[in-house]
Amino acid sequence: MADWTFRPTTPDDLERIADLKVLVIREHLERLRPWNEQSARDYLYERFVPANSRIIEVGGQFAGCVALRQAPDCRWIEQFYLYPDHQGHGIGSAVLTTLLEECDADGVVVRLDVLQGSPARRLYERHGFVFEHEDSLDIFMIRYPAS
């Protein structure tokens, strides 16, 4: 696995994150509904909070992003995108482990949603997430703190 690090997200990162989101989710979203790039970007623009987000760097280069949002009863993992050439090398698993260790230290439940049929679901299940409910687009998953 390549060495990776987090760095804080700035408002200047928003367009790069939006470009990555479009690249990563397009084929998965096209299976579920007609593709609308602007809608995908707008969804991110409306929810982007730099303070919740982290940039994932590999070798000092932008490789992806992830957000960890505090909610009243849990934390949500959101906007977790890695460039395809960084997928399948253990980076996503390492990033997820780091986030979950933070949440476990605070004793909080973690939730996320993943597109129906996305191979990312297997990653989340390997890290202890279980099915909570679903809608026409997403599978909602939950993970309770490790004891």
C-alpha positions as CSV (number, residue, x, y, z in Angstrom):
1,M,0.0,0.0,0.0
2,A,1.2,3.5,-0.8
3,D,1.9,6.0,1.9
4,W,-1.0,8.3,2.3
5,T,-1.8,11.3,4.5
6,F,-4.7,13.6,5.3
7,R,-4.5,17.3,4.9
8,P,-7.2,19.9,5.7
9,T,-9.7,20.8,3.0
10,T,-10.0,24.4,1.9
11,P,-12.7,26.0,-0.2
12,D,-10.3,26.0,-3.1
13,D,-10.5,22.1,-3.2
14,L,-14.3,22.1,-4.0
15,E,-14.0,21.9,-7.8
16,R,-11.3,19.2,-7.6
17,I,-13.6,17.2,-5.3
18,A,-16.6,17.7,-7.6
19,D,-14.5,16.6,-10.6
20,L,-13.5,13.5,-8.7
21,K,-17.0,12.7,-7.5
22,V,-18.3,12.9,-11.1
23,L,-15.5,10.6,-12.3
24,V,-16.1,8.0,-9.5
25,I,-19.9,7.8,-9.2
26,R,-21.0,8.3,-12.8
27,E,-21.1,4.7,-13.9
28,H,-22.7,3.6,-10.6
29,L,-25.4,6.3,-10.7
30,E,-26.2,5.7,-14.4
31,R,-27.3,2.2,-13.4
32,L,-29.9,3.7,-11.1
33,R,-31.2,6.8,-12.9
34,P,-30.5,9.1,-15.8
35,W,-27.2,10.8,-15.4
36,N,-27.1,14.5,-14.7
37,E,-23.7,15.8,-14.0
38,Q,-24.9,19.2,-12.8
39,S,-27.2,17.6,-10.3
40,A,-24.3,15.5,-9.0
41,R,-22.2,18.6,-8.6
42,D,-25.0,20.6,-7.0
43,Y,-25.6,17.9,-4.4
44,L,-21.9,18.2,-3.4
45,Y,-21.9,22.0,-3.5
46,E,-24.9,22.2,-1.2
47,R,-23.4,19.9,1.4
48,F,-19.7,20.7,1.2
49,V,-18.3,21.9,4.6
50,P,-14.5,22.2,4.5
51,A,-14.2,21.8,8.3
52,N,-15.8,18.3,7.9
53,S,-13.6,17.2,5.0
54,R,-10.1,15.9,4.5
55,I,-8.0,15.6,1.4
56,I,-6.3,12.2,1.0
57,E,-2.8,12.6,-0.5
58,V,-0.6,9.9,-1.8
59,G,3.0,10.9,-2.4
60,G,2.0,14.5,-1.7
61,Q,-0.6,14.4,-4.5
62,F,-4.4,14.7,-4.4
63,A,-5.7,11.2,-4.4
64,G,-9.2,11.6,-2.9
65,C,-11.3,13.0,-0.1
66,V,-13.6,12.0,2.7
67,A,-15.9,13.9,5.1
68,L,-16.8,13.0,8.7
69,R,-19.9,15.0,9.7
70,Q,-21.2,15.2,13.3
71,A,-24.9,14.6,13.7
72,P,-26.8,14.6,17.0
73,D,-26.8,10.8,17.4
74,C,-23.8,9.7,15.3
75,R,-21.1,10.7,12.8
76,W,-21.6,10.3,9.1
77,I,-18.9,9.3,6.6
78,E,-19.6,11.2,3.4
79,Q,-18.0,12.2,0.2
80,F,-15.5,9.3,0.3
81,Y,-13.9,9.3,-3.2
82,L,-10.6,7.9,-4.4
83,Y,-9.2,8.2,-7.9
84,P,-9.6,4.8,-9.6
85,D,-5.8,4.3,-9.9
86,H,-5.7,4.5,-6.1
87,Q,-8.5,2.0,-5.5
88,G,-7.8,-1.6,-4.7
89,H,-4.4,-0.9,-3.0
90,G,-5.6,-0.7,0.6
91,I,-5.8,3.1,0.8
92,G,-9.5,3.2,1.2
93,S,-9.3,0.6,3.9
94,A,-6.6,2.4,5.7
95,V,-8.5,5.7,5.5
96,L,-11.6,4.0,6.8
97,T,-9.7,2.4,9.7
98,T,-8.3,5.7,10.7
99,L,-11.7,7.4,10.8
100,L,-13.3,4.5,12.6
101,E,-10.6,4.5,15.3
102,E,-11.3,8.2,15.9
103,C,-15.0,7.4,16.2
104,D,-14.4,4.4,18.5
105,A,-12.2,6.5,20.8
106,D,-15.2,8.8,21.2
107,G,-17.7,5.9,21.5
108,V,-19.9,7.1,18.7
109,V,-22.0,5.3,16.1
110,V,-21.0,5.8,12.5
111,R,-23.4,5.9,9.5
112,L,-22.9,6.1,5.8
113,D,-24.8,5.5,2.6
114,V,-23.5,3.8,-0.5
115,L,-25.1,3.6,-3.9
116,Q,-27.2,0.5,-4.7
117,G,-24.9,-2.1,-6.3
118,S,-21.6,-0.2,-5.5
119,P,-18.6,-2.5,-4.9
120,A,-17.7,-0.1,-2.0
121,R,-20.3,-1.8,0.1
122,R,-18.0,-4.8,0.6
123,L,-15.3,-2.4,2.0
124,Y,-17.8,-1.1,4.5
125,E,-19.0,-4.5,5.5
126,R,-15.4,-5.7,6.1
127,H,-15.1,-2.8,8.6
128,G,-18.2,-3.8,10.6
129,F,-21.0,-1.8,8.9
130,V,-24.3,-3.5,8.6
131,F,-27.4,-2.8,6.6
132,E,-29.8,-0.4,8.3
133,H,-32.3,0.5,5.5
134,E,-32.4,1.4,1.8
135,D,-34.2,3.6,-0.7
136,S,-34.3,3.6,-4.5
137,L,-30.7,4.9,-4.8
138,D,-28.8,4.1,-1.6
139,I,-28.1,1.5,1.0
140,F,-27.8,3.0,4.5
141,M,-25.4,1.3,6.8
142,I,-24.5,1.6,10.5
143,R,-21.5,0.6,12.6
144,Y,-21.5,0.6,16.4
145,P,-18.4,1.5,18.3
146,A,-15.9,-1.2,18.9
147,S,-15.7,-2.2,22.6
